[in-house]
Amino acid sequence: MNEILKEKRRKKGLSGKQMAKKLGISSPFYGQIENGQRRLSYDMAVRIALLLNTKPDKLFFDQYVSLINKEK
C-alpha cells in the first residue's frame, strides 16, 4: 500500500474518485495504484505527482524498491 500517495492525496483534499477523474482513468484502476496492486508507467507516475505538487520519486520510489527486492 502506498501510504505516502494516499496521505498526499488526502492533504490535497481529493478523493480517489476525483484523482481518477483528473487522470482520465477509472476509480478501480486508481485504487489499485494507491493500494500497490498495479504497476504504473512513468508517464502516469509523473501525472499523479504533478497533481499532488511533488516528484514521482517521493511517491513511488520506496514502494518499487521493495517490490523489486521481493522479486529477487
Secondary structure, DSSP 4 states (H G I P E B T S, - for coil): --HHHHHHHHHTT--HHHHHHHHTS-HHHHHHHHTT-S---HHHHHHHHHHTTS-HHHHHHHHHHHHHHHH-
